[in-house]
Amino acid sequence: MKKLLTLCLIAALTTLCNLNLTAADNKSTPAEKGEKKGPKHLPFHGKLDAIDVSAKTLKVGERTFHVTSATKIMKAGKPARLDDATVGEEVGGAYHEGENDKLELMSLRIGPKPAKEGNKEDKK
């Protein structure tokens, strides 16, 4: 009887161990499954060092950003175009790494951040 109980216990433990290993094998990242993750938005800000309107690029520090058709460009809180920017002006926004490790702009703010409207005292 003890031998039968021991064999059943060993069989049960072996089954449970195999189930845990199978579940761990199924855990993989989206990249491992061939799925694409959404673009990761990375913020940036600084002074505009160079701009090339024909190539649709701008340089801030050591990084060169590429403007795409999806880039939202704003200046003083209003929609703007790339040629509204001037070298030395403060810029900021968000980008992601596109194909061939290009830094593609998702949004571009030309000029300083607009002041937030409203005061804490006005909200009382």
N, C-alpha and C positions, 0 to 999 in steps of 0.2 A: 504494500500500500504506500509505503514511504517512497519507493522508487517511482511509482506512478505520479504521486504528488510532485516530486522533484522534477520529473520530466515535463509535466504540465507547466510548472512555474518557469522553467528554462525556456520552454516554447513561447510562453506569454511574454517574457522579457525580451526575447529575440525579436518577436513581432513588433513590440513597442519601439525598440531601438531602430528597426528598419523604417517604421512610419516616420519617426523624427528625422531621419536622414533624408527621406524622400521629400518631406515638407521643406527642409532646408535647401535642397537642390532646386526647388521651384522658385525660390526667392532670388530674382535677378533684377538688375537695374533696367530701366527702359532702354538704355543704349545697348545693353547686351541682348535684348529681345528684338532689336532693330527698330524700336520706336524712337521717334524724335521728341526730345523735350522741348518745351516752348523756349523762346529766346529769353535769356537772362538779362534783365535790364540793369545796367551799371551806370551810376551817376558820374558826372564829370563837371568841372568848372575851372575857369582860369582866364588868362588873357589870350586873345586871338593873335597868334604869331604870324600866320600866313593864310591866304585864301586864294583858291583857284576856282573861279566861277565856271570856266569852261569844263574843267575836270570834275567839278562838283565835290571838291575836297577842301578841308580846312585843317590847320595845324594848331594844336594847343599844347605847348610844351614839346615833348618828344613824340606825341601821338598824332597821327594823321587820321581824321575822320572822314567818312564818305557819306555824302547826302544822297538819299534814295527818294523814289517817288512817294514813299510812305512817311518820310520825315516831316514832322510838324514843326514849322519855324514860327517863332513869336518874337515880337519886339515891342516893348512897352505895353504888354498885355494884348496886343493885336496881331493878327496874322501878318507875316512878312515873307520876304524872299531872301535867298542867299546873298544877292548883291546889295542888300540893305546893310550888311555887316561891313565893318572897317577894321583894319589891323590895329591892335592895341585895345580894342573894345573888350569888355568883360562878357564872357559867354558861359553857358552851362547847359545841362540837359541830361539826356540818357542815351546810351548806345548798347549794342550787343555785337558779339563776334559773328560775322556772316561767313560766307564761303571764302576760302583761301585766307582765313584769319583776318579779313578786312573788318575794321571797326565801323559799323554802319550806324548812323545816327537814327534814333527813333524820334527824338525831340531835340530842338535847339532853341535856346533862349538867348537872344542878342541883347546886350545891355544888362544893367543890374536887375536883381529881382524886384518886381513891383511891390510896393508897400502893401501890407495887408490892410484891407478896409475894416473899419470898425475898431472900437476900443473895448476893453473889458468892462469899463464903467458904463458904456452905452448898452451893454447887454443886460444890465440889472433891471 
